Amino acid sequence: MYIDLEYEPTENDLICEFYVEPNKIPMEKACMHIAAESSVGTWTEIPGIRKEIVPKVFYISGNIAKIAYPSELFEGGNAPQILSSIAGNIFGMAAIKNLRLNDIYFPKKIVKSFKGPRYGISGVREILKVKKRPLIGTIVKPKLGLNEKEHAKVAYEAWIGGVDLVKDDENLTSMSFNKFEKRIEETLKLRDKAESETGERKAYIPNITAETKEMLKRAKLVEELDGEYVMVDILTLGFSAFQTLRNECKLAIHAHRAMHASFTRNKKHGISMVVIAKISRLIGADQLHIGTFGVGKMLGDREEELKCREALTRELFGLNEVFPVCSGGLHPASVEALIKIAGLDIIIQAGGGIHGHPLGSKAGARAMRQAIEAVLQGKEIKEYAKKHKELKEALKKWSPLD
């Protein structure tokens, strides 16, 4: 009933691609168990199944299987229900040795049931008045331990050096040494000062990750203090709370993917980052971490990260594009490779690669800006550095291979 290799998916089908390693059973039988458990069936035959909503395993090649699910199996606009179906019990089945959800394709009917990004790439560029270059972001470092005024001062140094976006790190919320409310007030004051001094738009992205009601309370405070951005750790927060934030908050949302590698890293079992990227776009992330294409410190798969970028930026039934964020071990010497691989519509986010500059955070920010200027002008970075001391010092510390 579940296997039909002659089936041609319809425009209303949700399609999942799985990597499947059966556990001592034939591949087709394993795929049948996956299709049944993720939809209308269970481990044994049950009477009363509506055959018109039964999913179809329509492709099997090696360890790759594709399953088409009728959209009637899903509740529109309900990301948790969709994931509970296609990525719920199936990973723990005895019939499976290894299973990975590699990709997912949403039909128009389901896409249109979500709001998607409020701003996306074009909206974020409009907020910051930056049209044709990669955006530069940083994270306040050290990530924990600074008080509110110290935190704001680090952000200010980065802004006046040339950074566009300054954000909190994933584990900074409201601590005994750095209270959320005071940090927001102090940092936004210095944002305004940096804008006045540089003549450029600047943005602060505070981490509001918390219990849902507290999260919304913090988002409201940011809005009241004339902030334009918030950040949440979307996986530890949960997709339900993430949807609530998108539905009730008018600020741009920076989506951090903390914890993703616990289920995306294993190429044989779990869920790919491509799937997380697609779900995040449906719900409404305006920008999302996707990796560094092998350029930074994090283990990455360039091909998969390019698929993430495509998932965030390709046309999708009118949904806004999501700004891809490259973060993790980046520095000025990384810039040329990143732009060559991913183009101009990226956010290059460097923490230690700015604040670890020998001459300080302001110089580190200037070095990042100078590296981008060199690439956009078609100049070799080492040659450009001869007349730009901040970039020159950065290249002394970090080589392109670091």
C-alpha positions as CSV (number, residue, x, y, z in Angstrom):
1,M,0.0,0.0,0.0
2,Y,2.9,2.4,0.8
3,I,5.3,1.4,-2.0
4,D,4.5,2.7,-5.5
5,L,7.6,3.3,-7.6
6,E,5.4,4.4,-10.5
7,Y,3.7,7.2,-8.5
8,E,4.2,10.7,-9.7
9,P,3.9,13.3,-7.0
10,T,1.2,16.0,-7.3
11,E,1.6,19.7,-6.7
12,N,-0.1,19.2,-3.3
13,D,2.3,16.6,-2.0
14,L,4.9,17.3,0.6
15,I,8.0,15.3,-0.4
16,C,10.7,14.0,2.0
17,E,14.0,12.6,1.0
18,F,15.5,10.1,3.5
19,Y,18.8,8.3,3.9
20,V,17.8,4.8,5.1
21,E,19.8,2.0,6.5
22,P,17.5,-0.9,7.2
23,N,18.0,-3.1,10.3
24,K,18.2,-6.7,8.9
25,I,15.2,-6.2,6.6
26,P,14.8,-5.3,2.9
27,M,15.0,-1.7,1.9
28,E,11.4,-1.6,0.7
29,K,10.1,-3.0,3.9
30,A,12.0,-0.4,5.9
31,C,10.6,2.4,3.7
32,M,7.1,1.0,4.2
33,H,7.6,1.2,8.0
34,I,8.8,4.8,7.7
35,A,5.9,5.9,5.5
36,A,3.3,4.1,7.8
37,E,4.7,5.4,11.1
38,S,5.0,9.0,9.8
39,S,1.4,9.1,8.6
40,V,-1.7,6.9,8.9
41,G,-0.4,3.5,10.0
42,T,1.5,1.7,12.7
43,W,3.6,-1.5,13.1
44,T,0.8,-3.8,12.2
45,E,-2.2,-3.8,9.8
46,I,-5.2,-1.7,11.1
47,P,-8.6,-1.6,9.4
48,G,-10.2,1.7,8.4
49,I,-7.2,3.4,6.8
50,R,-8.3,6.0,4.2
51,K,-6.3,5.0,1.2
52,E,-6.5,8.4,-0.5
53,I,-4.3,10.0,2.2
54,V,-1.7,7.2,2.3
55,P,1.8,8.5,1.5
56,K,3.7,6.9,-1.4
57,V,7.3,5.7,-1.4
58,F,7.9,6.6,-5.0
59,Y,11.7,6.5,-5.3
60,I,14.3,4.1,-4.0
61,S,17.9,4.1,-5.1
62,G,20.7,2.7,-2.9
63,N,20.1,4.1,0.6
64,I,18.0,7.1,-0.7
65,A,14.2,7.0,-0.5
66,K,11.7,9.7,-1.4
67,I,8.2,9.7,0.1
68,A,5.2,11.9,-1.1
69,Y,2.8,12.8,1.7
70,P,-0.7,14.2,0.7
71,S,-1.0,17.7,2.2
72,E,-4.2,16.6,3.9
73,L,-2.1,14.9,6.5
74,F,-0.8,18.2,7.8
75,E,-2.3,21.2,9.6
76,G,-1.5,24.4,7.8
77,G,0.7,26.8,9.7
78,N,1.6,24.3,12.4
79,A,5.3,23.6,12.2
80,P,5.4,21.3,15.3
81,Q,2.7,19.1,13.9
82,I,4.4,18.8,10.5
83,L,7.7,17.8,12.1
84,S,6.0,15.4,14.6
85,S,4.7,13.6,11.5
86,I,7.6,13.4,9.2
87,A,10.4,13.4,11.8
88,G,8.7,12.1,14.9
89,N,8.8,8.4,16.0
90,I,10.5,7.1,12.9
91,F,14.1,7.6,14.1
92,G,13.6,5.2,17.0
93,M,12.1,2.3,15.1
94,A,13.6,-1.1,15.4
95,A,13.3,-1.6,11.7
96,I,15.9,1.2,11.1
97,K,19.6,1.1,11.8
98,N,20.2,4.6,10.6
99,L,17.8,7.2,9.2
100,R,18.3,10.8,8.2
101,L,15.8,13.4,6.8
102,N,18.0,14.9,4.1
103,D,15.5,17.3,2.5
104,I,11.9,18.4,2.4
105,Y,9.9,20.0,-0.4
106,F,6.8,22.0,0.7
107,P,3.8,22.4,-1.7
108,K,2.3,25.9,-2.3
109,K,-0.7,25.0,-0.1
110,I,1.5,24.5,3.0
111,V,3.9,27.4,2.2
112,K,1.0,29.8,2.0
113,S,-0.2,28.8,5.4
114,F,2.9,30.3,7.0
115,K,3.9,34.0,7.3
116,G,7.5,33.7,6.3
117,P,10.1,36.4,7.0
118,R,8.7,39.8,7.8
119,Y,11.8,41.6,6.4
120,G,14.2,39.1,4.8
121,I,17.2,40.3,2.8
122,S,15.6,43.3,1.1
123,G,14.0,44.5,4.4
124,V,17.2,44.1,6.4
125,R,19.1,46.0,3.7
126,E,16.5,48.8,3.9
127,I,16.8,49.0,7.7
128,L,20.6,49.3,7.5
129,K,20.7,51.3,4.2
130,V,23.3,49.0,2.8
131,K,22.5,47.9,-0.8
132,K,25.4,46.0,-2.5
133,R,27.9,44.6,-0.1
134,P,27.9,41.8,2.5
135,L,26.8,43.0,5.9
136,I,29.3,42.8,8.7
137,G,28.2,41.4,12.0
138,T,29.9,40.6,15.3
139,I,29.2,39.1,18.7
140,V,30.2,40.8,21.9
141,K,33.2,39.0,23.3
142,P,33.9,37.7,25.8
143,K,30.5,36.1,25.5
144,L,29.9,36.0,29.2
145,G,31.3,38.0,32.1
146,L,31.0,41.6,31.0
147,N,28.6,43.9,32.8
148,E,26.0,46.0,31.0
149,K,28.2,49.0,30.4
150,E,31.2,46.9,29.4
151,H,29.0,45.0,27.0
152,A,27.7,48.3,25.4
153,K,31.3,49.7,25.1
154,V,32.5,46.6,23.1
155,A,29.5,47.0,20.8
156,Y,30.2,50.7,20.3
157,E,33.8,50.0,19.4
158,A,32.7,47.5,16.8
159,W,30.1,49.9,15.4
160,I,32.4,52.9,15.0
161,G,35.0,50.6,13.4
162,G,32.6,49.7,10.6
163,V,30.4,46.8,11.8
164,D,26.7,46.9,10.8
165,L,25.2,44.4,13.3
166,V,26.2,43.6,16.9
167,K,24.5,40.7,18.6
168,D,24.5,38.9,21.9
169,D,25.9,35.4,22.0
170,E,23.6,32.3,22.3
171,N,24.0,31.8,26.0
172,L,23.7,35.5,27.1
173,T,20.2,36.3,28.3
174,S,19.7,38.0,31.7
175,M,22.5,37.1,34.1
176,S,23.3,38.3,37.7
177,F,26.2,40.3,36.3
178,N,24.5,41.5,33.1
179,K,20.7,42.1,33.4
180,F,18.8,42.1,30.2
181,E,16.8,45.3,30.8
182,K,19.9,47.4,31.7
183,R,22.0,45.9,28.9
184,I,19.4,46.8,26.3
185,E,19.2,50.3,27.5
186,E,23.0,50.9,27.7
187,T,23.7,49.2,24.3
188,L,21.0,51.0,22.4
189,K,22.2,54.3,23.8
190,L,25.7,53.7,22.4
191,R,24.1,52.4,19.1
192,D,22.6,55.9,18.7
193,K,25.9,57.5,19.5
194,A,27.7,55.3,16.9
195,E,25.1,56.2,14.3
196,S,25.5,59.9,15.0
197,E,29.3,59.7,14.7
198,T,29.5,57.5,11.7
199,G,26.5,58.6,9.7
200,E,25.7,54.9,9.1
201,R,22.7,52.8,10.4
202,K,23.7,50.4,13.1
203,A,21.7,47.6,14.7
204,Y,21.8,45.8,18.0
205,I,20.4,42.2,18.2
206,P,19.7,41.2,21.8
207,N,19.1,37.6,22.7
208,I,15.5,37.3,24.1
209,T,15.5,33.5,24.3
210,A,13.4,32.6,27.4
211,E,10.1,31.0,28.4
212,T,7.5,32.2,25.9
213,K,5.8,34.9,27.9
214,E,9.2,36.3,29.1
215,M,10.5,36.2,25.6
216,L,7.5,38.3,24.4
217,K,8.0,40.7,27.3
218,R,11.6,41.2,26.3
219,A,10.7,41.7,22.7
220,K,8.3,44.4,23.7
221,L,10.9,46.2,25.8
222,V,13.3,46.2,22.8
223,E,10.6,47.7,20.6
224,E,9.8,50.4,23.3
225,L,13.5,51.4,23.4
226,D,13.6,51.8,19.6
227,G,15.4,48.6,18.9
228,E,14.8,47.0,15.5
229,Y,16.0,43.5,16.0
230,V,15.8,40.5,18.4
231,M,17.6,37.1,18.4
232,V,16.3,33.7,19.5
233,D,18.0,30.3,19.7
234,I,15.3,28.7,17.6
235,L,16.0,25.0,18.4
236,T,16.3,25.3,22.2
237,L,13.4,27.7,22.2
238,G,11.2,25.4,20.1
239,F,9.3,26.0,16.9
240,S,6.0,26.7,18.6
241,A,7.5,29.6,20.6
242,F,9.4,30.8,17.5
243,Q,6.1,30.9,15.6
244,T,4.5,32.9,18.4
245,L,7.3,35.4,18.3
246,R,7.0,35.8,14.5
247,N,3.2,36.3,14.8
248,E,3.3,38.8,17.6
249,C,6.5,40.7,17.1
250,K,7.2,43.3,14.5
251,L,11.0,43.4,14.9
252,A,13.5,41.6,12.6
253,I,14.3,38.2,13.9
254,H,17.9,36.8,13.9
255,A,17.7,33.0,14.2
256,H,20.6,31.3,16.0
257,R,20.9,27.5,15.4
258,A,22.4,26.5,18.8
259,M,22.2,22.7,19.4
260,H,21.7,21.9,15.7
261,A,24.7,19.7,15.4
262,S,23.3,17.3,17.9
263,F,21.1,16.0,15.1
264,T,22.5,17.5,11.9
265,R,26.2,16.5,12.1
266,N,25.7,12.7,11.6
267,K,25.4,12.2,7.8
268,K,23.6,8.8,8.4
269,H,21.2,9.7,11.2
270,G,19.1,12.7,12.2
271,I,17.9,15.8,10.3
272,S,19.9,18.0,7.9
273,M,20.5,21.7,8.3
274,V,18.7,22.1,5.0
275,V,15.5,21.0,6.6
276,I,16.0,23.3,9.6
277,A,16.6,26.2,7.1
278,K,13.4,25.5,5.2
279,I,11.3,25.3,8.3
280,S,12.9,28.5,9.7
281,R,12.0,30.3,6.5
282,L,8.4,29.2,6.6
283,I,8.0,30.3,10.2
284,G,9.7,33.7,9.6
285,A,13.4,34.0,10.4
286,D,14.9,37.1,8.7
287,Q,18.4,35.8,9.0
288,L,19.8,32.4,9.9
289,H,23.2,30.9,10.7
290,I,24.2,28.3,8.0
291,G,27.9,27.8,8.4
292,T,31.0,29.0,6.7
293,F,31.4,26.7,3.7
294,G,34.5,25.2,5.3
295,V,36.2,28.5,5.7
296,G,35.8,28.9,9.5
297,K,36.3,26.9,12.7
298,M,33.2,24.7,12.6
299,L,33.0,21.4,10.9
300,G,30.9,21.9,7.8
301,D,29.8,20.4,4.5
302,R,30.2,22.9,1.7
303,E,27.6,21.2,-0.5
304,E,25.0,21.1,2.2
305,E,25.7,24.6,3.3
306,L,25.2,25.8,-0.3
307,K,21.9,24.0,-0.3
308,C,21.0,25.9,2.9
309,R,21.8,29.1,1.2
310,E,19.7,28.1,-1.8
311,A,16.8,27.1,0.4
312,L,16.9,30.5,2.1
313,T,17.2,32.6,-1.0
314,R,15.5,30.9,-4.0
315,E,12.0,31.9,-5.0
316,L,9.4,30.2,-2.9
317,F,5.8,31.1,-3.7
318,G,6.4,34.8,-2.9
319,L,8.0,34.3,0.6
320,N,10.7,36.8,1.5
321,E,14.3,35.6,1.3
322,V,16.3,34.9,4.5
323,F,19.7,36.5,5.0
324,P,22.3,33.7,5.3
325,V,24.7,34.3,8.2
326,C,28.2,32.9,8.0
327,S,29.7,32.6,11.5
328,G,32.3,30.6,13.4
329,G,36.1,31.3,13.3
330,L,36.0,34.0,10.7
331,H,38.4,36.9,10.3
332,P,39.5,39.4,7.6
333,A,41.5,36.8,5.7
334,S,38.3,34.7,5.4
335,V,36.4,37.4,3.5
336,E,37.6,36.8,0.0
337,A,36.9,33.1,0.0
338,L,33.4,33.6,1.6
339,I,32.4,36.1,-1.0
340,K,33.7,34.0,-3.9
341,I,31.7,31.0,-2.6
342,A,28.5,32.6,-1.5
343,G,28.2,36.1,-3.2
344,L,27.3,39.4,-1.7
345,D,24.0,38.5,0.0
346,I,25.5,37.1,3.1
347,I,26.2,38.4,6.6
348,I,29.8,37.9,7.6
349,Q,29.8,37.5,11.3
350,A,33.1,37.5,13.2
351,G,33.5,37.5,17.0
352,G,37.1,36.6,17.9
353,G,38.1,37.7,14.4
354,I,37.2,41.3,15.3
355,H,37.7,41.5,19.1
356,G,41.0,39.4,19.0
357,H,42.6,42.0,16.7
358,P,46.0,43.1,18.1
359,L,44.9,46.7,18.1
360,G,41.5,46.1,19.7
361,S,37.8,45.8,18.6
362,K,37.6,49.0,16.6
363,A,40.6,48.1,14.6
364,G,39.3,44.6,14.1
365,A,36.1,46.0,12.7
366,R,38.0,48.3,10.4
367,A,40.0,45.4,9.1
368,M,36.9,43.4,8.3
369,R,35.5,46.5,6.4
370,Q,38.8,47.0,4.6
371,A,38.9,43.3,3.5
372,I,35.4,43.7,2.0
373,E,36.4,46.9,0.3
374,A,39.4,45.2,-1.3
375,V,37.3,42.3,-2.7
376,L,34.6,44.7,-4.0
377,Q,37.2,46.8,-5.7
378,G,38.8,43.7,-7.3
379,K,42.0,44.1,-5.4
380,E,44.2,41.5,-3.8
381,I,43.8,41.7,0.0
382,K,47.5,41.5,0.8
383,E,48.2,44.3,-1.6
384,Y,45.3,46.4,-0.2
385,A,46.7,45.8,3.3
386,K,49.9,47.7,2.5
387,K,48.0,51.0,2.8
388,H,45.6,49.9,5.5
389,K,47.3,49.2,8.8
390,E,44.3,47.5,10.5
391,L,44.0,44.9,7.7
392,K,47.8,44.6,7.7
393,E,47.9,43.7,11.4
394,A,45.0,41.3,11.0
395,L,46.7,39.4,8.2
396,K,49.9,39.1,10.4
397,K,47.8,37.3,13.0
398,W,45.4,35.3,10.8
399,S,46.2,33.8,7.4
400,P,43.6,32.6,4.9
401,L,44.3,29.0,6.1
402,D,43.6,29.6,9.8
